[in-house]
Amino acid sequence: MALVEYNAVQETAARAKVRASEKMPLRERFKRTWPAYLFILPGMLLFVVWSFYPLLNSFIMSFAEWNLIKPSVFVGLDNYTRALGDPLFWSSLGNTVFYTVVTVPGQMILGLAVALLLDAPLRAKGFFRTVYYIPVVTSWVVVSLVFTYLFNGQAGLVNWVLRDVLHVISGNVNWLGDPLTANIAIASLGIYKGLGWTAVIFLAGLQSVPSELYEAASLDGATAWQRLRYITIPLIRQTTLFLLVILTIGGFQVFISVFVMTGGAPVHRTDVLLTYMYSNAFQSLDLGYGAALSYLFAIMVFALSMAQFKFLRRKVEY
Amino acid sequence: MERRLPPLTSLIYYLLLAAGAVVMLAPFVYMFSTSLEPHAFVLELPPRFIPAQPTLDNYVQAVTTNQFGRYFLNSMFVAVSSTIITVILSALLAYGFARWDFPGRQFMFFSMLGTMMIPSLVLIIPQFVLAKNLHLLNSLWGLVVVYSAGTALNMFLLRGAFEDLPQDLFDSALIDGAGPFTVFLRIALPLVRPSLAAVTIFSFLGAWDEFTWALTSINDSDLRTLPIAIRLFQQQHGTEWGLVFAASIIAILPVVIIFIIFQRQFIKGVMSGALKG
């Protein structure tokens, strides 16, 4: 999804320059282009009412104390200073960062491995590609429920495999009951669900590497590892950076899996930023504080994407 | 000019891929087999991947006594209506942005782009308040409206497709005296059919799986959609996993079928986007 956004930014920036150069008087321009307004009117209306206005409104709400029942009271920056002094805000930020730091490299390393295997001339490629992609199209709620079941503290499949098959644990682990192991379970879901998409994007990158390079390297006696290290990895750098951006932004937005698997329990210790925001807004009905938390969140995601877009736009040279 | 692998290497590749595939599929197989187990055998150790006494009881019970048939219809109604609305609106929007350089175009375009980059959950609080004021809370139409409003991404996909159409096509049609709407309907739309299909599929899947807004805005148990029905059901009957998974399978079946039918287009779509980036 986000990749379209990225393309759109670049394309539009390029086009804006071209169009600006062919300026004509506003009247004339309007006369020639007025049918456009009829086309964009219905969609724009819906967009303004349900996205643009809410965005502004939530900014205003973030400066108020508001619970839907009493009239709202302007409290200035109180909600923001409260967030900065709220240990649960920081711990949910910590959990979000943990999730991102584990799932991004996890998806990228395993995704690249799968993509390399799928790029080889094998017969059943199409079948395997489909299998790896199925979790991507399956609903987050269903996958989260299955993982809740797999990580069940007593008779879950994960405990059984680790204890009775691999013998790496001696007793059952109460995965979802302890913050650290719950974070691990949630991150493993993230890797499982995102792996197929990452692999397909890597596959697209791999297929853009000219095969003559590999042939030439083979003739020179390069080993498979050397070809990977000195041809493949440098040449798919653009894809790697792209994935890094998109997966990091995606990691920050983790919500449903945490909401379903632990719901933040025990006592908010497994909350991530969005589940903490959600529980403040809709369980404690502290809408103003929730709005401030979501604005802080939006700023973080925005800053992350801007920093990475900048990083991405740098030309890669070989 | 296909590369060939030595037999041993390709055997290793197959084994690695198969091992990964087992891990990817195991949760689904386990879910499916649990949904076929009578209640007493759920969470039994060692786990069984093939039920000893397979039964469809859980499915029958999910649909009859637990209203999952109704939730299925609710989901279908919401997903189909919002898909129709969003496809029509985003096609119109995309065409407007692609065809004419009208005053205000840059500003409107960039505000849509900017809002699209903001995670949708950031908007959930003000959307909740707005829906409350418009009496759209606890209503399937409230879901339809919010899902339909997410037109920005579709608009970008379609705008690209419209911009790729040659300008001569439109000029000659206009000379023939066709109005802008006729040109749009008769000439432009049929030419972007592949992109329209992609947008339709993605919108449908998005609406079908949507969880958070439905959970937040729907109160009435008759109005639940499948994702929230399954979640709330699991919360109430935490131990009846067979039933929970029977309902889950009912919910994911349409998606998996659509994916398997359109998988080529799906994966091609994802890949071509990446190559452009």
Interface residues (C-beta under 8 A of the other chain):
Chain A: M1 A2 L3 V4 E5 Y6 N7 A8 V9 E11 T12 A16 R19 L26 R29 F30 R32 T33 W34 P35 A36 Y37 L38 F39 I40 P42 G43 M44 L46 F47 V49 W50 S51 F52 Y53 P54 L55 N57 S58 M61 L68 V114 L117 L118 A120 P121 L122 A124 F128 R129 T130 V131 Y132 Y133 I134 P135 V137 T138 S139 W140 V141 V142 V143 L145 V146 F147 T148 Y149 L150 N152 Q154 A155 G156 L157 W160 D164 Y192 L195 G196 W197 V200 I201 L203 A204 G205 Q207 S208 S211 Y214 Q238 T239 F242 F252 Q253 F255 I256 F259 V260 L274 M277 Y278 A281 F282 L287 G290 A291 S294 Y295 F297 A298 V301 F302 S305
Chain B: M1 E2 R3 R4 L5 S10 Y13 Y14 L16 L17 G20 A21 V23 M24 L25 A26 P27 F28 Y30 M31 T34 L43 E44 L45 P46 P47 L89 S90 L92 L93 Y95 G96 F97 R99 W100 D101 F102 P103 R105 Q106 M108 F109 F110 S111 M112 L113 T115 M116 M117 I118 P119 L121 V122 L123 I124 I125 P126 Q127 F128 V129 L130 K132 V145 V146 S148 A149 G150 T151 A152 L153 M155 F156 L157 G160 P180 F181 F184 L205 W208 D209 F211 T212 T216 P227 I228 I230 R231 Q234 W241 V244 F245 S248 A251 I252 V255 V256 F259 I260 Q263 F266 I267 V270 M271 S272 G273 A274 L275 K276 G277
